[in-house]
Amino acid sequence: IGPSSNGNPAPAAAPAAAVAQKVVLYEEDPSNPQGKRYVGSAVWHTETVSPGPGLAPELAVRADVEIPERHLRMTWSLRRNSDKALPASHTIEIMFTLPADFDQGGVGNVPGVLMKTSEEARGVPLAGLAVKVTDGYFLIGLSAVDIDVQRNIDLLKNRDWFDIPIVYTNGKRAILAMEKGTPGERAFAEAFRAWGE
């Protein structure tokens, strides 16, 4: 029995459907040592971005994250750095969209990004420097030092989960764990191929 037995074979060139991957937000809770856990989704894809005036468009990896129960959305994107003034190999942009009445205030700090092999594993930090641009908007420049670049690329390519530590403006802490899954793997592979890395 071939794939056409259901009467509508998918054409070979059809792009893979955007399948959502798992995201878990763990928030500190004084009444519960385990913290509160909210499940959401991440949709991974590549997009073409303009790095700046006079520069050729670049491929970027992007995840659109949603935690419905918290009405929290986040955009995570990774691109190769083309700004010669910035000592970074790649940049990660993290942008949060929160409801106006969000009970933790806002997102005051994202100290970095960690990579891990599974949801429960301990994360290994990517070498880089996180900068707060405005409340809810963060830029992480990944280290341009050769040994760090290779290690960061290896972690980005081969680890399946990201941990994004969050400090809310009210001082409470949280961690957003984000799964790459097959769509994420595909997006990273496509971007690193395009970047020749």
Summary of the structure (lengths in Angstrom):
residues: 197
radius of gyration: 18.1
end to end distance: 40.8
largest distance: 59.5
contacts: 565
relative contact order: 0.19
helix: 17%
strand: 47%
